[in-house]
Amino acid sequence: MAEDETLLEFPVAFPIKALGRKSEGFRQSVIETVAILAEFHPQDDVREQHSANGNFISVTVTFIAENKPQVDAIYQALHDHELVLMVF
């Protein structure tokens, strides 16, 4: 498969998860980062989960992906964010 090919058929509901250390602004930072590149409803399309010990938090945002470059750009923006440790 070529680098720009994908198995996804666009548009598609696409969940992306960012993991970081528990901090006051982590959830909002993830929401703001994704919102620059995609539309979603923060009340309905954002889930948050805390680790068992409460040290980490994951925030999943489900958005309507229009194309692969958009998905790639969101992954990169989250990956580059100083509070984000991993992106799934």
N, CA, C and O atoms as a printed pandas DataFrame, in Angstrom:
     atom_number atom_name residue_name chain_id  residue_number  x_coord  y_coord  z_coord
0              1         N          MET        A               1    0.855   -1.175    0.000
1              2        CA          MET        A               1    0.000    0.000    0.000
2              3         C          MET        A               1    0.901    1.238    0.000
3              4         O          MET        A               1    1.843    1.320    0.788
4              5         N          ALA        A               2    0.619    2.183   -0.866
5              6        CA          ALA        A               2    1.391    3.418   -0.939
6              7         C          ALA        A               2    1.169    4.248    0.322
7              8         O          ALA        A               2    0.173    4.086    1.027
8              9         N          GLU        A               3    2.113    5.132    0.583
9             10        CA          GLU        A               3    2.080    5.937    1.801
10            11         C          GLU        A               3    0.805    6.749    1.952
11            12         O          GLU        A               3    0.324    6.936    3.070
12            13         N          ASP        A               4    0.249    7.235    0.849
13            14        CA          ASP        A               4   -0.939    8.066    0.930
14            15         C          ASP        A               4   -2.249    7.282    0.837
15            16         O          ASP        A               4   -3.328    7.873    0.868
16            17         N          GLU        A               5   -2.160    5.961    0.722
17            18        CA          GLU        A               5   -3.362    5.137    0.660
18            19         C          GLU        A               5   -3.851    4.809    2.074
19            20         O          GLU        A               5   -3.087    4.859    3.038
20            21         N          THR        A               6   -5.119    4.477    2.174
21            22        CA          THR        A               6   -5.710    4.134    3.459
22            23         C          THR        A               6   -6.844    3.147    3.231
23            24         O          THR        A               6   -7.426    3.092    2.148
24            25         N          LEU        A               7   -7.147    2.382    4.243
25            26        CA          LEU        A               7   -8.284    1.464    4.175
26            27         C          LEU        A               7   -9.588    2.148    4.572
27            28         O          LEU        A               7  -10.668    1.578    4.413
28            29         N          LEU        A               8   -9.484    3.358    5.083
29            30        CA          LEU        A               8  -10.668    4.100    5.497
30            31         C          LEU        A               8  -11.402    4.656    4.290
31            32         O          LEU        A               8  -10.792    5.026    3.287
32            33         N          GLU        A               9  -12.729    4.708    4.407
33            34        CA          GLU        A               9  -13.552    5.359    3.395
34            35         C          GLU        A               9  -14.079    6.654    4.003
35            36         O          GLU        A               9  -14.806    6.629    4.997
36            37         N          PHE        A              10  -13.716    7.766    3.415
37            38        CA          PHE        A              10  -14.062    9.072    3.961
38            39         C          PHE        A              10  -15.350    9.584    3.334
39            40         O          PHE        A              10  -15.653    9.255    2.187
40            41         N          PRO        A              11  -16.113   10.387    4.075
41            42        CA          PRO        A              11  -15.907   10.773    5.468
42            43         C          PRO        A              11  -16.239    9.610    6.413
43            44         O          PRO        A              11  -17.037    8.732    6.085
44            45         N          VAL        A              12  -15.602    9.628    7.601
45            46        CA          VAL        A              12  -15.776    8.557    8.566
46            47         C          VAL        A              12  -15.627    9.116    9.978
47            48         O          VAL        A              12  -14.817   10.010   10.222
48            49         N          ALA        A              13  -16.427    8.574   10.913
49            50        CA          ALA        A              13  -16.251    8.926   12.319
50            51         C          ALA        A              13  -14.936    8.307   12.777
51            52         O          ALA        A              13  -14.744    7.097   12.661
52            53         N          PHE        A              14  -14.037    9.128   13.292
53            54        CA          PHE        A              14  -12.690    8.671   13.613
54            55         C          PHE        A              14  -12.337    9.060   15.045
55            56         O          PHE        A              14  -12.260   10.247   15.359
56            57         N          PRO        A              15  -12.123    8.074   15.919
57            58        CA          PRO        A              15  -11.707    8.389   17.283
58            59         C          PRO        A              15  -10.186    8.503   17.366
59            60         O          PRO        A              15   -9.464    7.671   16.816
60            61         N          ILE        A              16   -9.714    9.520   18.045
61            62        CA          ILE        A              16   -8.282    9.668   18.288
62            63         C          ILE        A              16   -8.090    9.887   19.788
63            64         O          ILE        A              16   -8.827   10.654   20.408
64            65         N          LYS        A              17   -7.107    9.216   20.361
65            66        CA          LYS        A              17   -6.894    9.254   21.805
66            67         C          LYS        A              17   -5.522    9.823   22.111
67            68         O          LYS        A              17   -4.521    9.417   21.520
68            69         N          ALA        A              18   -5.486   10.770   23.041
69            70        CA          ALA        A              18   -4.238   11.354   23.508
70            71         C          ALA        A              18   -4.060   11.002   24.980
71            72         O          ALA        A              18   -5.000   11.099   25.769
72            73         N          LEU        A              19   -2.860   10.598   25.339
73            74        CA          LEU        A              19   -2.533   10.222   26.718
74            75         C          LEU        A              19   -1.529   11.215   27.272
75            76         O          LEU        A              19   -0.571   11.589   26.595
76            77         N          GLY        A              20   -1.756   11.640   28.510
77            78        CA          GLY        A              20   -0.834   12.558   29.163
78            79         C          GLY        A              20   -0.902   12.415   30.672
79            80         O          GLY        A              20   -1.735   11.687   31.213
80            81         N          ARG        A              21   -0.014   13.122   31.331
81            82        CA          ARG        A              21   -0.048   13.150   32.798
82            83         C          ARG        A              21   -1.271   13.960   33.235
83            84         O          ARG        A              21   -1.676   14.918   32.576
84            85         N          LYS        A              22   -1.838   13.549   34.357
85            86        CA          LYS        A              22   -3.004   14.257   34.872
86            87         C          LYS        A              22   -2.601   15.699   35.177
87            88         O          LYS        A              22   -1.688   15.953   35.962
88            89         N          SER        A              23   -3.292   16.623   34.546
89            90        CA          SER        A              23   -3.051   18.040   34.801
90            91         C          SER        A              23   -4.342   18.805   34.557
91            92         O          SER        A              23   -5.251   18.324   33.881
92            93         N          GLU        A              24   -4.400   19.976   35.106
93            94        CA          GLU        A              24   -5.601   20.799   35.054
94            95         C          GLU        A              24   -6.066   21.060   33.619
95            96         O          GLU        A              24   -7.266   20.990   33.352
96            97         N          GLY        A              25   -5.168   21.354   32.700
97            98        CA          GLY        A              25   -5.580   21.771   31.379
98            99         C          GLY        A              25   -5.440   20.741   30.284
99           100         O          GLY        A              25   -5.586   21.082   29.110
100          101         N          PHE        A              26   -5.159   19.478   30.623
101          102        CA          PHE        A              26   -4.896   18.493   29.586
102          103         C          PHE        A              26   -6.104   18.286   28.672
103          104         O          PHE        A              26   -5.973   18.366   27.450
104          105         N          ARG        A              27   -7.256   18.024   29.240
105          106        CA          ARG        A              27   -8.471   17.783   28.441
106          107         C          ARG        A              27   -8.723   18.953   27.485
107          108         O          ARG        A              27   -8.943   18.747   26.291
108          109         N          GLN        A              28   -8.692   20.163   28.008
109          110        CA          GLN        A              28   -8.975   21.336   27.181
110          111         C          GLN        A              28   -7.920   21.513   26.099
111          112         O          GLN        A              28   -8.246   21.923   24.985
112          113         N          SER        A              29   -6.669   21.215   26.404
113          114        CA          SER        A              29   -5.595   21.326   25.405
114          115         C          SER        A              29   -5.818   20.369   24.243
115          116         O          SER        A              29   -5.621   20.737   23.085
116          117         N          VAL        A              30   -6.229   19.142   24.549
117          118        CA          VAL        A              30   -6.500   18.158   23.498
118          119         C          VAL        A              30   -7.687   18.617   22.657
119          120         O          VAL        A              30   -7.631   18.564   21.428
120          121         N          ILE        A              31   -8.743   19.059   23.297
121          122        CA          ILE        A              31   -9.934   19.533   22.581
122          123         C          ILE        A              31   -9.574   20.690   21.656
123          124         O          ILE        A              31   -9.978   20.704   20.493
124          125         N          GLU        A              32   -8.821   21.652   22.160
125          126        CA          GLU        A              32   -8.455   22.820   21.356
126          127         C          GLU        A              32   -7.562   22.428   20.181
127          128         O          GLU        A              32   -7.707   22.973   19.087
128          129         N          THR        A              33   -6.651   21.497   20.393
129          130        CA          THR        A              33   -5.751   21.063   19.328
130          131         C          THR        A              33   -6.528   20.392   18.198
131          132         O          THR        A              33   -6.300   20.687   17.025
132          133         N          VAL        A              34   -7.439   19.498   18.546
133          134        CA          VAL        A              34   -8.228   18.812   17.519
134          135         C          VAL        A              34   -9.196   19.780   16.849
135          136         O          VAL        A              34   -9.424   19.683   15.643
136          137         N          ALA        A              35   -9.763   20.703   17.603
137          138        CA          ALA        A              35  -10.761   21.637   17.068
138          139         C          ALA        A              35  -10.192   22.552   15.989
139          140         O          ALA        A              35  -10.944   23.059   15.156
140          141         N          ILE        A              36   -8.900   22.769   15.988
141          142        CA          ILE        A              36   -8.276   23.596   14.951
142          143         C          ILE        A              36   -8.427   22.929   13.579
143          144         O          ILE        A              36   -8.522   23.606   12.556
144          145         N          LEU        A              37   -8.449   21.586   13.574
145          146        CA          LEU        A              37   -8.411   20.840   12.316
146          147         C          LEU        A              37   -9.667   20.033   12.003
147          148         O          LEU        A              37   -9.792   19.498   10.902
148          149         N          ALA        A              38  -10.595   19.936   12.949
149          150        CA          ALA        A              38  -11.779   19.103   12.728
150          151         C          ALA        A              38  -12.959   19.631   13.529
151          152         O          ALA        A              38  -12.797   20.338   14.523
152          153         N          GLU        A              39  -14.148   19.269   13.070
153          154        CA          GLU        A              39  -15.365   19.645   13.783
154          155         C          GLU        A              39  -15.881   18.460   14.590
155          156         O          GLU        A              39  -15.856   17.319   14.127
156          157         N          PHE        A              40  -16.346   18.745   15.797
157          158        CA          PHE        A              40  -16.943   17.742   16.677
158          159         C          PHE        A              40  -17.714   18.483   17.760
159          160         O          PHE        A              40  -17.590   19.700   17.894
160          161         N          HIS        A              41  -18.506   17.753   18.527
161          162        CA          HIS        A              41  -19.284   18.330   19.615
162          163         C          HIS        A              41  -18.611   17.959   20.941
163          164         O          HIS        A              41  -18.653   16.795   21.339
164          165         N          PRO        A              42  -17.996   18.917   21.628
165          166        CA          PRO        A              42  -17.266   18.606   22.864
166          167         C          PRO        A              42  -18.109   17.878   23.919
167          168         O          PRO        A              42  -17.579   17.068   24.680
168          169         N          GLN        A              43  -19.409   18.159   23.967
169          170        CA          GLN        A              43  -20.245   17.500   24.969
170          171         C          GLN        A              43  -20.506   16.037   24.623
171          172         O          GLN        A              43  -20.622   15.200   25.519
172          173         N          ASP        A              44  -20.598   15.724   23.332
173          174        CA          ASP        A              44  -20.974   14.380   22.900
174          175         C          ASP        A              44  -19.802   13.534   22.403
175          176         O          ASP        A              44  -19.840   12.308   22.508
176          177         N          ASP        A              45  -18.786   14.161   21.875
177          178        CA          ASP        A              45  -17.737   13.440   21.148
178          179         C          ASP        A              45  -16.406   13.354   21.879
179          180         O          ASP        A              45  -15.401   12.963   21.285
180          181         N          VAL        A              46  -16.382   13.713   23.164
181          182        CA          VAL        A              46  -15.142   13.669   23.933
182          183         C          VAL        A              46  -15.346   12.776   25.148
183          184         O          VAL        A              46  -16.293   12.946   25.916
184          185         N          ARG        A              47  -14.432   11.819   25.303
185          186        CA          ARG        A              47  -14.448   10.936   26.485
186          187         C          ARG        A              47  -13.115   11.073   27.204
187          188         O          ARG        A              47  -12.079   11.334   26.592
188          189         N          GLU        A              48  -13.167   10.895   28.490
189          190        CA          GLU        A              48  -11.982   11.029   29.330
190          191         C          GLU        A              48  -11.900    9.815   30.247
191          192         O          GLU        A              48  -12.911    9.344   30.767
192          193         N          GLN        A              49  -10.690    9.318   30.434
193          194        CA          GLN        A              49  -10.493    8.189   31.333
194          195         C          GLN        A              49   -9.205    8.409   32.118
195          196         O          GLN        A              49   -8.186    8.828   31.570
196          197         N          HIS        A              50   -9.275    8.118   33.410
197          198        CA          HIS        A              50   -8.112    8.270   34.287
198          199         C          HIS        A              50   -7.490    6.909   34.548
199          200         O          HIS        A              50   -8.187    5.895   34.584
200          201         N          SER        A              51   -6.176    6.890   34.730
201          202        CA          SER        A              51   -5.488    5.635   35.043
202          203         C          SER        A              51   -5.860    5.169   36.444
203          204         O          SER        A              51   -6.395    5.936   37.244
204          205         N          ALA        A              52   -5.574    3.914   36.727
205          206        CA          ALA        A              52   -5.941    3.318   38.016
206          207         C          ALA        A              52   -5.352    4.102   39.190
207          208         O          ALA        A              52   -6.018    4.277   40.210
208          209         N          ASN        A              53   -4.130    4.568   39.057
209          210        CA          ASN        A              53   -3.485    5.322   40.137
210          211         C          ASN        A              53   -3.752    6.817   40.055
211          212         O          ASN        A              53   -3.343    7.572   40.937
212          213         N          GLY        A              54   -4.430    7.243   39.008
213          214        CA          GLY        A              54   -4.783    8.648   38.869
214          215         C          GLY        A              54   -3.657    9.547   38.386
215          216         O          GLY        A              54   -3.778   10.771   38.451
216          217         N          ASN        A              55   -2.567    8.967   37.903
217          218        CA          ASN        A              55   -1.431    9.774   37.452
218          219         C          ASN        A              55   -1.548   10.218   35.996
219          220         O          ASN        A              55   -0.945   11.210   35.586
220          221         N          PHE        A              56   -2.332    9.469   35.223
221          222        CA          PHE        A              56   -2.445    9.741   33.787
222          223         C          PHE        A              56   -3.907    9.905   33.401
223          224         O          PHE        A              56   -4.814    9.457   34.104
224          225         N          ILE        A              57   -4.107   10.556   32.273
225          226        CA          ILE        A              57   -5.450   10.761   31.746
226          227         C          ILE        A              57   -5.399   10.537   30.236
227          228         O          ILE        A              57   -4.437   10.925   29.573
228          229         N          SER        A              58   -6.434    9.913   29.710
229          230        CA          SER        A              58   -6.558    9.811   28.253
230          231         C          SER        A              58   -7.832   10.540   27.845
231          232         O          SER        A              58   -8.863   10.464   28.513
232          233         N          VAL        A              59   -7.723   11.243   26.737
233          234        CA          VAL        A              59   -8.863   11.969   26.190
234          235         C          VAL        A              59   -9.066   11.477   24.761
235          236         O          VAL        A              59   -8.161   11.558   23.931
236          237         N          THR        A              60  -10.251   10.971   24.488
237          238        CA          THR        A              60  -10.601   10.501   23.147
238          239         C          THR        A              60  -11.593   11.468   22.522
239          240         O          THR        A              60  -12.639   11.771   23.094
240          241         N          VAL        A              61  -11.240   11.942   21.336
241          242        CA          VAL        A              61  -12.115   12.830   20.580
242          243         C          VAL        A              61  -12.520   12.090   19.303
243          244         O          VAL        A              61  -11.667   11.644   18.537
244          245         N          THR        A              62  -13.824   11.968   19.086
245          246        CA          THR        A              62  -14.316   11.354   17.855
246          247         C          THR        A              62  -14.813   12.473   16.942
247          248         O          THR        A              62  -15.695   13.249   17.311
248          249         N          PHE        A              63  -14.235   12.541   15.758
249          250        CA          PHE        A              63  -14.573   13.587   14.806
250          251         C          PHE        A              63  -14.875   12.955   13.455
251          252         O          PHE        A              63  -14.546   11.790   13.228
252          253         N          ILE        A              64  -15.487   13.698   12.573
253          254        CA          ILE        A              64  -15.736   13.225   11.214
254          255         C          ILE        A              64  -14.502   13.555   10.386
255          256         O          ILE        A              64  -14.246   14.715   10.063
256          257         N          ALA        A              65  -13.742   12.519   10.048
257          258        CA          ALA        A              65  -12.537   12.692    9.237
258          259         C          ALA        A              65  -12.948   12.820    7.779
259          260         O          ALA        A              65  -13.690   11.989    7.254
260          261         N          GLU        A              66  -12.463   13.860    7.140
261          262        CA          GLU        A              66  -12.797   14.125    5.739
262          263         C          GLU        A              66  -11.813   13.483    4.774
263          264         O          GLU        A              66  -12.176   13.145    3.647
264          265         N          ASN        A              67  -10.544   13.311    5.217
265          266        CA          ASN        A              67   -9.510   12.735    4.352
266          267         C          ASN        A              67   -8.285   12.350    5.186
267          268         O          ASN        A              67   -8.178   12.720    6.356
268          269         N          LYS        A              68   -7.378   11.615    4.577
269          270        CA          LYS        A              68   -6.187   11.137    5.277
270          271         C          LYS        A              68   -5.261   12.284    5.700
271          272         O          LYS        A              68   -4.745   12.249    6.817
272          273         N          PRO        A              69   -5.030   13.295    4.860
273          274        CA          PRO        A              69   -4.175   14.399    5.315
274          275         C          PRO        A              69   -4.698   15.082    6.583
275          276         O          PRO        A              69   -3.909   15.509    7.426
276          277         N          GLN        A              70   -6.017   15.185    6.721
277          278        CA          GLN        A              70   -6.587   15.764    7.934
278          279         C          GLN        A              70   -6.257   14.903    9.145
279          280         O          GLN        A              70   -5.834   15.423   10.177
280          281         N          VAL        A              71   -6.449   13.588    9.029
281          282        CA          VAL        A              71   -6.145   12.669   10.131
282          283         C          VAL        A              71   -4.665   12.752   10.480
283          284         O          VAL        A              71   -4.307   12.823   11.655
284          285         N          ASP        A              72   -3.803   12.743    9.465
285          286        CA          ASP        A              72   -2.359   12.827    9.700
286          287         C          ASP        A              72   -1.985   14.126   10.411
287          288         O          ASP        A              72   -1.142   14.126   11.308
288          289         N          ALA        A              73   -2.610   15.227   10.012
289          290        CA          ALA        A              73   -2.319   16.523   10.625
290          291         C          ALA        A              73   -2.729   16.554   12.092
291          292         O          ALA        A              73   -2.033   17.142   12.919
292          293         N          ILE        A              74   -3.854   15.926   12.417
293          294        CA          ILE        A              74   -4.305   15.888   13.815
294          295         C          ILE        A              74   -3.367   15.021   14.643
295          296         O          ILE        A              74   -2.987   15.400   15.751
296          297         N          TYR        A              75   -2.990   13.852   14.109
297          298        CA          TYR        A              75   -2.012   13.016   14.815
298          299         C          TYR        A              75   -0.738   13.813   15.086
299          300         O          TYR        A              75   -0.217   13.788   16.202
300          301         N          GLN        A              76   -0.240   14.513   14.084
301          302        CA          GLN        A              76    1.018   15.244   14.235
302          303         C          GLN        A              76    0.878   16.381   15.246
303          304         O          GLN        A              76    1.766   16.589   16.072
304          305         N          ALA        A              77   -0.237   17.120   15.185
305          306        CA          ALA        A              77   -0.453   18.224   16.116
306          307         C          ALA        A              77   -0.503   17.733   17.561
307          308         O          ALA        A              77    0.062   18.366   18.453
308          309         N          LEU        A              78   -1.173   16.618   17.790
309          310        CA          LEU        A              78   -1.217   16.059   19.146
310          311         C          LEU        A              78    0.148   15.525   19.557
311          312         O          LEU        A              78    0.584   15.735   20.689
312          313         N          HIS        A              79    0.814   14.844   18.654
313          314        CA          HIS        A              79    2.152   14.303   18.943
314          315         C          HIS        A              79    3.118   15.417   19.326
315          316         O          HIS        A              79    3.960   15.233   20.205
316          317         N          ASP        A              80    3.005   16.559   18.680
317          318        CA          ASP        A              80    3.906   17.679   18.929
318          319         C          ASP        A              80    3.551   18.473   20.180
319          320         O          ASP        A              80    4.355   19.284   20.639
320          321         N          HIS        A              81    2.367   18.257   20.739
321          322        CA          HIS        A              81    1.919   19.027   21.907
322          323         C          HIS        A              81    2.728   18.633   23.130
323          324         O          HIS        A              81    2.953   17.449   23.378
324          325         N          GLU        A              82    3.159   19.614   23.883
325          326        CA          GLU        A              82    4.037   19.375   25.036
326          327         C          GLU        A              82    3.414   18.544   26.152
327          328         O          GLU        A              82    4.144   17.892   26.900
328          329         N          LEU        A              83    2.102   18.547   26.288
329          330        CA          LEU        A              83    1.440   17.787   27.351
330          331         C          LEU        A              83    1.117   16.357   26.960
331          332         O          LEU        A              83    0.842   15.525   27.826
332          333         N          VAL        A              84    1.147   16.058   25.666
333          334        CA          VAL        A              84    0.751   14.735   25.174
334          335         C          VAL        A              84    1.947   13.793   25.170
335          336         O          VAL        A              84    2.996   14.105   24.607
336          337         N          LEU        A              85    1.775   12.623   25.813
337          338        CA          LEU        A              85    2.842   11.606   25.848
338          339         C          LEU        A              85    2.720   10.614   24.702
339          340         O          LEU        A              85    3.727   10.204   24.124
340          341         N          MET        A              86    1.484   10.224   24.368
341          342        CA          MET        A              86    1.250    9.259   23.292
342          343         C          MET        A              86   -0.075    9.573   22.604
343          344         O          MET        A              86   -0.986   10.150   23.198
344          345         N          VAL        A              87   -0.156    9.175   21.325
345          346        CA          VAL        A              87   -1.390    9.360   20.554
346          347         C          VAL        A              87   -1.742    8.012   19.939
347          348         O          VAL        A              87   -0.889    7.334   19.365
348          349         N          PHE        A              88   -3.004    7.637   20.067
349          350        CA          PHE        A              88   -3.488    6.361   19.531
350          351         C          PHE        A              88   -4.569    6.625   18.508
351          352         O          PHE        A              88   -5.115    5.685   17.931
